[in-house]
Amino acid sequence: MGDAEPVYPERSPKPSAVSDFDASLSAENCAAIERVLAKHGAPEVLGGWGNAPHPTLRRARLDVLALLGRLRVRVFTFDSLTKPGNPRHPNPPGKPLPMRGPKVYLT
């Protein structure tokens, strides 16, 4: 697919530096995600948000998952989940995940 949309449109190498949750920013991000999904007719997406250590990221994830549910877009992963049960980020610090399957649906 080539396009990637984050759970929240603010990024930082230090999750503690992410700003407080902004509902309008999250809504704009969800609208951007919806446009990309519509453009490609994607019935599924790779989930890779990791453990989302900041409350803003955890809250934004709920918005994205609600959007995906409304659109009936399934979320999958190719790697093992984190201990709390989240799909691992595909490009964590260190080395990228192998992403060799099996494909497991989360929704």
C-alpha positions as CSV (number, residue, x, y, z in Angstrom):
1,M,0.0,0.0,0.0
2,G,2.8,2.4,0.8
3,D,0.8,4.9,2.8
4,A,1.1,4.8,6.6
5,E,-0.9,6.8,9.1
6,P,0.0,7.0,12.8
7,V,-2.4,6.5,15.6
8,Y,-1.8,10.2,16.5
9,P,-0.2,12.8,14.3
10,E,2.3,13.9,16.9
11,R,5.6,12.0,17.1
12,S,8.5,12.2,19.5
13,P,11.5,10.0,20.2
14,K,10.4,10.5,23.9
15,P,6.8,9.5,24.4
16,S,6.7,11.6,27.6
17,A,7.1,14.7,25.4
18,V,3.9,14.1,23.5
19,S,1.3,16.9,24.2
20,D,-2.0,16.3,26.0
21,F,-4.7,14.7,23.9
22,D,-6.4,17.1,21.4
23,A,-9.7,15.7,20.2
24,S,-9.8,17.8,17.1
25,L,-6.3,16.7,16.1
26,S,-7.3,13.1,16.6
27,A,-10.4,13.7,14.5
28,E,-8.3,15.2,11.7
29,N,-5.9,12.2,11.9
30,C,-8.9,9.8,11.7
31,A,-10.2,11.7,8.6
32,A,-6.7,11.3,7.0
33,I,-6.7,7.6,7.8
34,E,-10.2,7.2,6.3
35,R,-9.1,9.0,3.1
36,V,-6.1,6.7,2.7
37,L,-8.2,3.6,3.3
38,A,-10.8,4.8,0.8
39,K,-8.1,5.6,-1.8
40,H,-6.8,2.1,-1.6
41,G,-10.0,0.2,-0.8
42,A,-8.1,-1.4,2.0
43,P,-10.1,-4.1,3.8
44,E,-7.3,-4.6,6.4
45,V,-4.3,-2.8,7.9
46,L,-1.2,-3.8,9.7
47,G,-1.4,-2.8,13.3
48,G,1.8,-1.7,14.9
49,W,1.3,0.8,17.8
50,G,3.2,-1.0,20.5
51,N,2.4,-0.4,24.1
52,A,1.6,3.4,23.6
53,P,3.2,4.6,26.8
54,H,1.6,8.0,26.8
55,P,-2.0,8.6,27.7
56,T,-2.5,10.7,24.5
57,L,-1.4,7.8,22.4
58,R,-3.7,5.4,24.2
59,R,-6.7,7.7,23.9
60,A,-6.0,8.3,20.2
61,R,-5.7,4.6,19.6
62,L,-9.3,4.2,20.7
63,D,-10.4,6.7,18.1
64,V,-8.5,4.9,15.4
65,L,-9.9,1.5,16.4
66,A,-13.4,2.9,16.5
67,L,-12.9,4.3,13.0
68,L,-11.6,1.0,11.7
69,G,-14.5,-0.8,13.3
70,R,-17.0,1.5,11.7
71,L,-15.4,1.0,8.3
72,R,-15.1,-2.7,8.9
73,V,-11.4,-2.7,8.3
74,R,-9.6,-5.5,10.1
75,V,-6.3,-5.1,11.9
76,F,-3.6,-7.7,11.7
77,T,0.0,-8.4,12.7
78,F,2.7,-10.7,11.6
79,D,4.7,-10.7,14.8
80,S,4.1,-11.7,18.4
81,L,2.2,-9.3,20.6
82,T,3.7,-7.4,23.5
83,K,3.1,-8.7,27.0
84,P,0.0,-6.4,27.4
85,G,-1.3,-7.7,24.1
86,N,-0.5,-4.9,21.6
87,P,0.9,-5.4,18.1
88,R,4.5,-4.5,18.0
89,H,5.7,-1.4,16.2
90,P,7.2,-2.6,12.8
91,N,10.3,-0.4,13.2
92,P,11.3,-0.4,16.9
93,P,14.6,1.0,18.1
94,G,17.4,-1.5,17.3
95,K,16.3,-3.6,14.4
96,P,13.1,-3.9,12.4
97,L,10.7,-6.8,13.1
98,P,11.0,-9.8,10.8
99,M,7.3,-9.7,9.9
100,R,7.3,-13.3,8.6
101,G,4.0,-14.4,10.0
102,P,1.7,-16.1,10.5
103,K,-0.8,-13.3,9.9
104,V,-3.0,-12.9,13.0
105,Y,-6.1,-10.8,13.0
106,L,-6.6,-8.6,16.0
107,T,-10.1,-7.3,15.0
